[in-house]
Amino acid sequence: MSTSAWISVPHDPPPRSVGGLGGARPRYAPTDFVTLLWREKWLMLGVFLVIVVLGAGFAMTLKKTYTANSSLFVRLGQEYVYEPRAGDAGRGAVPNSDQVIQSEAEILNSGELHERVIRKLGLGAIFPKVADKYARATPEEKRKLMGEARDAIGKNLKIETAPDNSIIRLSYQHQDADMAEKVLNTLLEEYLIYRRTLLIGGESRVLERQRDIFERKLSEADAAYQAFLSTNDIGDFNAQKTALIQLQAQVEQQKYAVEAQLQDRTGRLAAVEAELARTPAETVLYRDTDMSASTKLAQLKLEREGLLARYTPNAKPIIDINAQIAQLEQGLAAGRTAGEGARRSGPNPIWQTLQTTRNDLKAEVAALQKSQAIYAQQVPDVNARLLRLAQLEPQFNELSRDRDVLSSNVRDFTVKEQQDEAQRQMSAEGSDNIRIVQRAVAPSTGKSLKKPVLMLAVVFAMFTALCAGLVRMFLRPGLQTPASAARTLNMPVLATAGYKR
């Protein structure tokens, strides 16, 4: 293989590759970049100086800004407790602490609150540059300028919150330290007022108007209710219905009792009449017994005792009298000496008792039959009255339900109206759940972006100058160094010569 020598010329066109297939692509090593970039030092220096000068000029236009800081302590307040306008569904529901903090942060960051601050301090005081323009502007232009001012306050206002932390930190930047303090303190004051009107105020007449509507409807319902009672001749529907139900139970109970008593008295009357038919009306009241034989026997015994005083037991008079006594005793024992005495007849007491009992039972049966007839008339009458009340009850229930519901609504809205009024009065005195931990004070030192902008300009200038050098290096024709030529052509370079125009 023969050895060829190449002379590298910076502005020569790229050599042809072996085989004539087009220009070869230069190949560089890291050491080549230092040499080639050094050749472009003037271009890179020019680009660097231009960008640095422009960045320094822009940095000099930046002014100092002063940041005022403050903080708020936020707790859960009554305004976050859910109180439904009607009913009790969800009553007492409360958000968690993070939700309350985020809600308060959104209120602080609202455009309406920022506009309140602008209108209180004045647009020209906060943004002096647009004061003249705002004074000469049309209403449409003023509205636009006010919107831009609201956005500017929102950009300069920084609100910081943290999870599980009840502190909200606020900061506001302005070119005037005193104005930064005024804006932030005014923002806090207007925030305490605005949040009360937003969370608590609302439309104070809503509950009153709704209560008036319900009161009017209640008056109409009362009139319909009274007309219903008057038309149907009812004093107290529920009391009358209860009394009729009790009366129905009593009448039916007494009816059944009378029927049972009537059956009992009728049975007893039949039994008494049957017994009375078998009982004679007259009977022997009393009858005397004949006691002459017994008396005679007693006299004979007395005479025997007298004879024994004079005679011996075997004497004839004693034997005769003993025979008479023995004969008389046999007649008494056989009943031959008995005879009827005096007898008296009269009304039978049993028949009289049965007669009296029959008369009493007949009177009771007649009374019970009359009571049964009366109760038989009362039961249908009471049932008819109950049936009439049952037919009227749906209409009565509807009227009563409307009255009760409307009365309950009037009472609830009256209570809510009073509670809402009390809550607004208490909230107007202050926000106990919102405390200003630290008010803004005028900052003594300001911050400027001159140094950061200048450093950024230097870094950007260096990067841009390097990029310009690399672009110029790659756009130069030819092979710039012997090492690059050797790598590109895959051939050794034996010698180099300086280039002259």
Summary of the structure (lengths in Angstrom):
residues: 501
radius of gyration: 67.9
end to end distance: 34.4
largest distance: 228.8
contacts: 1305
relative contact order: 0.18
helix: 66%
strand: 9%
